[in-house]
Amino acid sequence: MSKRTDSKTIPPQPELDPMLGDKTHAYVEWLRDYHPEQFKTQYAGRTTHLGYVTEDGSLANQPGE
């Protein structure tokens, strides 16, 4: 699922919604796709619109399950 590419093709970080902060949907998805290690560190043990992020960085209880 990761879109790992060289740094020249990574799109700029999306702006954060003032009310959602680092849970802004576009930001969470961008981090998951382009910076998976930071995604794992930042969201481990937290819930986002994608579901609960386990300590190892995988998603559990994804919406629709």
Number of C-alpha atoms within 10 A of each C-alpha: 6 12 12 13 11 8 8 6 9 14 9 7 11 14 11 15 13 8 8 9 11 17 17 18 16 15 18 20 19 20 19 20 17 20 17 18 12 13 20 19 13 15 21 17 13 12 16 17 12 14 16 19 22 16 13 11 19 13 16 13 12 13 10 5 6
